[in-house]
């Protein structure tokens, strides 16, 4: 029985070899008809016997090209037409909703050619095909054609054009296709920009072997690279970059090389070797040949595999791993333009490995850790953007601009959200300019015209100022922790109301105080603050974030009053009489000490009390190191705490815990046991509060969000205890729990508030 189907496929299906894939699939199954690009994706008509069509339909999903992401397939049966063959058409009509593919790593076929002396692209650092290579980082406009990429300035030679026009070739319509005769070229230059002699790759390897620092241009920006096994080179990179302790990421040649310095499970291996090639946090081996300065005082090491041909050439034979850290100055986005990179990084890098393929959109590496057998984003960027997140509701087009830290924005269209790449902490004009450029580019690329803009409630954030400067669009201010709640809901396709456990460092509350240890009840259309941590002063305001000892003083004062300097915290004896009087006045009179319920600051306080970290050199350092200590203990004990009702809300009071912790310090309980008991206490308090909220509301769905839930130990223990109590627990899957995911929540909240209600007639 001969049937004919019209099949429309939406998603990332253009520029990824989808039409030639369909062409070959049709030939394999004896199908006739046609396939072409449409404004919405790819559309085809397929005719053949019922069995062949069934197999053809199934293979469209199961055997799709590596970079393709199928969002939706619509199939309708139509009348057979008796075509004599299957052909590829150029284009057709559609709704203008094409998605651009993220950047991908080097496919196995290209990798084989890269190291094949008989291949014309042997050791060519820009080899690619429809199954791999740059996409989002070089697209300048839609539709996705070579003329709308930064490859437009490189006309194809006859050999490349023949491949490009052959539907049976894997380079058919591969827009970045090139070879040594017609494509981009490499150069090695010194810190002044002057060219250096010799083969650029070989000379770069020599410099790295000698312990030099080289800035290397990648897919979405520059990395600063050194030999990760050279302790002096890593130390010099830290000195020049003014990065005292924050861990560096490393790149290793293959999984065999990774296994020499890190422990890798099957999920982590799958992430490392997938087409996205993110940085994955791996547990360090007890002994390693890598420098201890790569990730000091940290049990994990951020690891990635080579994802460009150039990386493979550099790592071919000499290095156990290379440090590959973002090429930027402190608090600035990654450098991606050649002149800018040489200017900004010349005081750090000894040389620059550059090329003349322009990067249109800067994009940093994605960072993931595995949580309960699934990936958890810490930073969502290269390899994943601009993939969509499907929403449980349809909303008008929204631009959401995020918060201050971990800057990222989000655009929506219908029931789809498009989170941007990681942009950086919005603390200077350079990062703000990057945010604005990203917003403009994504709107053009996705063909979205926002009808409103969403931003954080905090009036002093640069992102808020940017939103206020957008003329002609209504603005929606969204409370920070409500955005976290909505983000996790949207991430999991939830609607209705939930209990939101939102733990982070800072967020302006509706009462004007600094929130961060919050239990919210609500959904996209609103929330109420059902419970929170007991508030304590934040001595010195932002200074307390950089100096955790200040939070230790605040919690000790809260637990013991004016006698808190008598507690057995070793460094308290080093605080002079004048400083003691100063801090006591600050705490008692609330001088430059706003109130906070922040969970992040509680972690800082405990880290300082146990002598782990009095000051920090990067965000979250104290909490990360406290978690590392806790993982060294298996104790199941927890400290006491109180859950009280105050003024219609539940308050979590940790003063009993602080007093018990002081008793442990006095008898010299081990640091790992105290750290683990603290984690157990916070997890136990989460369950206690959620039980009380459930008894009041009947809600049993819980979302966990906020930067504190990057802490694997706390998150796993909280989930375990909550699930044992019959709660349904949801954590993040597609966007980070930290502020990198806030824009998604802002967008949905604002969009739901501005939905146009439909009449019963659907008008």
C-alpha positions, 0 to 999 in steps of 0.5 A, a space after each residue: 500500500 503506497 502512502 504519502 506523508 507531509 512532514 514538518 520538522 521544527 527545531 535546530 534542523 538547518 545548517 546541521 546537514 538535515 536535508 542531505 540526511 533526509 535525502 540519504 535516508 529516503 534513498 535507503 528506504 526507497 522513498 520518493 518525494 522532496 525535502 526543503 528548508 522552510 521558515 519554520 525548519 524543514 518540510 518534506 513530502 515522502 511517498 512509499 509503501 507503509 512499512 518503508 514510511 514507518 521506518 523512515 519516520 522512525 529514523 528521522 528522530 533516532 538517526 538525526 545528525 549530531 548537531 540537530 535538535 528536533 523540537 516538534 514533528 507534524 505529520 499529515 497524510 496526503 494523496 500520493 503523487 507518483 514522484 520518480 525520485 527524491 530531491 532536495 529543494 532550496 527553500 519554501 514558505 514558513 512562519 519564520 521560527 528557524 533555530 540556529 545550532 550551537 557550536 559543536 566539537 570536531 566530529 570523528 570523520 573530520 578528526 580522522 582527516 585532520 591527522 591523515 597525511 594523505 588528506 588535503 585538510 591534513 593538520 588544517 586547524 579549521 576543518 569542519 563539516 555539517 556534523 561539527 564545527 562553529 555555528 552560533 559564534 559566527 552567525 551574523 544574521 538569518 537565514 543561516 547561509 554562508 553570506 550571513 556568517 563570518 566565513 563570507 569573506 572566504 570564497 570557496 575554492 573549486 574543491 570545497 565548492 564541489 563538496 558544498 554542492 553535493 548532497 551525498 557529501 557530508 559537507 553539503 551546505 556546511 556554511 563554515 567549510 574551508 580548506 588551506 587553499 581558501 579558508 582562514 589561517 593562523 598566526 603567532 604574534 608577540 605581546 605587541 602584535 608583531 608576527 613570530 616566525 615558524 609554524 604557528 602550532 609548532 611554535 606555540 607548543 614550544 612556548 608552552 613547553 618552555 613555561 610561557 603563557 599563550 593566549 589562544 583564539 578559540 570558537 567563542 573567544 580567547 583562552 589563556 593557556 599554560 602547561 598544567 603540569 608546570 607549577 612555575 608556569 601556573 603560578 606565573 599565570 595566577 600572578 599576572 592575572 591577579 587570580 590568587 586561588 580561584 580554580 583554573 579549568 584544564 583541557 586534556 587530550 583524551 579520556 585516557 589522559 583525564 583518567 590520570 588526574 581525575 576520577 570519572 564516572 559514566 555520566 561524566 564521561 558521556 558529558 565530556 565526550 558529547 558534541 557540546 564538550 563542556 567543562 565538567 567538574 571531576 573529583 581529583 585523584 589523590 595524587 596527580 602530575 598536575 600542579 597543585 596550583 591549578 585548583 588549590 584547596 578544592 577536591 574537584 578539577 574543571 576538565 574538558 576535552 579538545 573541541 576545535 581542530 586547533 586544540 587537538 593539534 596543540 594537545 597531540 603529544 606533549 602535555 598531560 593537560 593545558 590550563 585553559 582559562 577564560 582570556 579576560 581581565 577580572 570582572 570582564 567578559 572573555 576577549 574575542 576580538 583580536 585587537 582587543 585581546 592583544 590590548 587587554 591581555 598583553 600584560 598576561 600573555 607572552 604570545 598570541 595564537 590568532 586567526 582571521 576567522 572573525 568571532 561574531 558572538 563571544 561565548 565562554 565554556 559551559 560548566 557542569 557538575 553531575 548531580 544524582 546521575 544527571 547534569 547540573 549546569 553551573 554555567 550554560 554557554 558554548 555548546 548549548 546556546 541558543 537551544 530552547 527551553 519549552 515552557 508549560 505556558 504560552 506568553 507574549 514575547 519578553 526580554 528578561 535581562 537577569 540580575 547582577 552576578 552570572 549575567 545572562 538574559 532570556 527571550 521568549 516566543 510562545 511556549 519557547 524560551 531562549 536563554 542566552 550564553 553566560 555574559 559575566 558579572 554585571 559590575 562594569 560598563 564592559 560587561 553591560 555593553 556585552 549584555 546589550 550586544 547579546 540582546 540585540 543579536 539574539 533578537 535579530 537571530 531569533 526574529 523576536 520583537 519583545 513586547 515587554 522587558 523584565 528585570 530584577 527588583 534591585 534598582 542599582 543593578 546595571 541590568 535594571 538600568 539597562 532595562 529602564 533605558 529601553 524605550 517603548 516597552 513596559 517594564 516588569 520588576 521581578 523579586 529575585 527569589 520569586 524569579 528563582 522559583 519560577 526558573 526551576 518551575 519552567 525548567 521542569 515544565 511545572 505550572 500551578 503552585 509549589 513550595 520554593 526553597 531558594 537559598 543564595 547569597 543576595 537578593 533584595 526582598 520586598 521588605 527592603 532587606 537582603 534575602 537569601 534563605 527563603 521558603 516561598 509558596 506560589 507560582 508564576 502569578 505570585 508568591 508569598 514568603 512562607 518562611 525564612 532564616 532568622 535575620 542577622 546584620 551584614 556588617 559592612 554591607 558588601 564587605 561582608 561578602 569578601 570577608 566572611 569573618 564579619 558574618 562569623 561575628 554577626 552570628 556569634 553576636 546573635 547567639 551570645 550577645 556582647 560576650 561573643 568574643 569569648 568564644 573558642 574561635 582561634 582567630 578571635 584572639 587576634 582582633 584588637 580592642 579597637 576593632 572589637 569595640 567597632 564591630 560591637 557598635 556596628 552590630 548593636 546599632 546596625 551601623 552600615 549593617 543591613 539585615 539579611 536572611 542569606 543562606 550563603 552568608 551563613 555558610 561563610 560564617 561557619 567556614 570562618 568560625 571553624 578556621 577554614 576561610 576568613 577572607 575570600 578571593 572569589 565568590 563562593 570560595 568559603 562555601 566550596 571549601 566547606 563542602 569539600 571538608 564535609 565530603 571527607 566525613 560520613 557523620 550522620 549527626 546534626 546540630 540542634 536548631 529551632 523553627 519558630 512562628 513570628 508575625 505570621 511567618 516561619 523563622 529558622 533560628 540557627 542560634 542553637 547550632 552556633 552554640 553547639 558548634 562552639 562546643 565542638 570547637 572547644 573540644 577540638 572535633 575534626 573540621 570535616 565532622 563539623 562541616 558535615 554536621 553543619 550540612 546535615 543541619 541545614 538539610 534537616 531544617 529544610 525538611 522541617 520547614 517544608 513539612 510545616 508549609 505542607 500542613 498549611 497549604 497541602 502542597 507537596 511539590 518542591 523546587 530547589 533553586 539559588 546558588 547554594 544548591 550548586 552544593 552537591 552535598 546539601 542538595 543531595 541530602 535535602 532531596 533524600 530527606 524530602 523524598 523520604 517524607 513523600 515530597 516531589 522534589 525538582 531541581 534544575 536541568 537546563 539552566 543553572 540554579 545560580 543567577 545564570 538561570 534567573 532571567 528565565 524565571 523573570 521572563 515567565 513571570 512577566 509574560 504570565 502577568 501580561 498574557 491576553 486572556 482568551 474568550 470562551 470563543 477563543 478570540 
